[in-house]
């Protein structure tokens, strides 16, 4: 009963204010928590105000207009996450970013620190988890069904269906097939057809 009241009072505000927020309707994060801990700091206190999904007040998302993301993915929703998407960031479905993780799509130019060097966008596949305090560097690609271990520095591409750790990040073993099905989830709103 409380879950339905929570959705009735706060869920419609969350869905309206966050057009790119797609999560299970019930059982993920209470809507009143999203309202008080995410929406108010973002919209009222102007912390990451242009981002169209919930971002924790201690996280920073730079150039959100250069981010393309799927469902079950809200970069910056955990504490102390830094996302810099100057050169673009393409994220698949069901991607998690651990506390303190960093995504850096553009470095400063070596000859002029006020400019960013051009690189291809960072691409992250479906069903990926980036461990706490990991760093993703410009131009890398991460395949589907990948786990990046905590504290890793990803400076080269990581192939699908693997677990990778370290500095520099290297594949250490094969990952088991992903089990959860997006089709069985009842979402907070209608999801785009291209996400299934």
Secondary structure by P-SEA (a helix, b strand, c coil): caaaaaaaccaaaaaaacccccccccccccaaaaaccccccccccccccccccccccccccccccccccccccccccccbbbbbcccbbbbccccccccbbbbbccccccccccbbbbbccbbbbcbbbbccbbbbccbbbbbcbbbbccbbbbccccccccccccccbbbccccccccccccccccccccccccc
